[in-house]
């Protein structure tokens, strides 16, 4: 059975979706796409928090407009994605869980570690992979093309350079 790798951000609209699609693309190019199933989820809608206002980045006009050029440049298509909230069933099945920032990982009241403490050994923070261990900023609410470009390119280049590290996280 394929190992499940999941990326999680707050809303499952931007960062986690882009990370999942980027890793799928990278593993396919490396002919390693048969190893794992890759998906994305969000914290919103868990532990009494509100669900995202919309189900897809395209429904957030200013963010979508800002992100579109760099997504197209990298060949990343997230147009068919629809929000999914994380659940205990998914956490149990996942081999590696990658939180896009420290808030999602540990700091929010509904963080992954707070909600799923028995799975904390398979929860990693994306910053473990980045240069200087920096979090991936959440561009929610921003129409800044510069910010979206920085976030998307950081996700993609980090995964391109560090995909082998993620694969070691899913080894039995």
N, C-alpha and C positions, 0 to 999 in steps of 0.2 A: 504494500500500500504506500502511496506517495506521502511524503511528509508535508504537513501544512505549516506554511509560514504566513503570519498575519502582521500587518502594519495597522497601528491604531493612532488616530489623532482625536481631537475633540469632536468635530462634526462629521467626519468621514465624507467630506466634500472636496477637499483639496490635497493636503499633504499625504495622507495615508493612501489615497487613491492613486496619486501620482507615483508614490514609492512602489506600490504593488505593480502597477503597469510597467514602470521602469525596470524593476527586477525581472518581471516576466520577459520583457524584451531582451534584456542583457543575457539571461540564461538561455533563451532561444538562440541568440546569435552564437553563443558558446556551445550549443548543442547539449545543454544541461537541463533542458526544460522538462525532461521526464522524471527528474529527481523529486520535484516538489510541486505542490499546488500552492498558489499565492493568492491571498485575498486581503481585503481591508475592511476595517470597522471603525466605529466612533463611540465615544463615551456618552455623547448627548443622548438623553432619553433613559439613562440608567440612574438608579438611586434618587429618583424624584426630580431629576433635571429635565428641562424641556427638550423636545426633539428639535432638530434643525428646522428652520423655517421652510426650506426647500430640500428636495431630494438629490439635486445634481448641481454642479458648478455652473452649468449653462443657465440656471434659473437665478443666478446672482449676477446681474448685468455688468457692474463695474469690475468685479473680480474676474469674471469670465473674459471680458475684453482685455484686461491687463495680462492674464495668463495665456491667452490663445496664441500669440505669436511664438513664444518660446516652446509651448507644447507642440505646435506644428513643426517648428524647426527640429525638435528632437524626435518627431514621429510618434508622439504619445497621444493616443486617442482615449479619452475618458468619457466620451459623450454618452455611452450606454450605461454608465455606472449609476446606481441608485443607492442612497444611504442605507447602511446596515448598522444596527447597534450591537455592541459586543454582548455576549451571553456566556453563562457558565458552560453550556454545551460546547461552544466554540473554543473557549479557553481550555477545556479538558482535552479536546481533540488536537489542538495546535501543538506543534513541536517547538516552534520559536515564535515569540510574541515581541514585536518591536514597537515601542512607544515612540512617537515622533518628538516628544519633549518631556522634560522633568515633571511638568504639571500632570500630564497624562500618565506618566510612569508612577509617580509617587506623591505629588504635592496636592492635587485636587482631592476634595472629599470623596469623590467617586472615582479616584485614580485606580489603575489596574491593580496595584499592590494592595490598596485598601479593600477593593471589592473581591479580589481573588488571591488571598494570601497563600493558599496552598499551591498556587502555580507560580510563585515569585521566582523560582529557580529558572524558569524558561522565559521570563520577561526581561527584555533588554531595552536600553534606551538608545535611540538612533545616534545620540551624541557619542556613544562608545566607538562609533565608526568614523566620526568626523575629525577633521584636523582641529587640534586644540580642544576637542570634546565639547564643541558648541552645539546647543540646541538648534533645531530647525524652527525659525520664527513662524508663528501662525499669522498668515496674511489676511485672515478673515476681516471683512469690512474695509479693506484697503483697495483702492483703485490704482495704486502705484505700479506701473509696469516695471519699474526698476526693482521694487521689492519682490514682485512675483517672479521676475527673471532670476533674481538672486536665490530665492527659495527653491524654485524648480531645478535650476542648474546645480545647486548644492546637493539636492537629493539625488539627481541623476549621476553626477560625477562621483559622489561618495559611493553609491551602489556599484558603479562601474569599477571603481578601485577596490572595493571591499566585499564584493559578492562572495568570495571564498570564505571570508570570516563568518558570514551568515550561514553558509553551508556547513561549517563546522558546528554551529549551534544546533543543527538538526540531526547530527550523527547520533546513532543509538549509544 
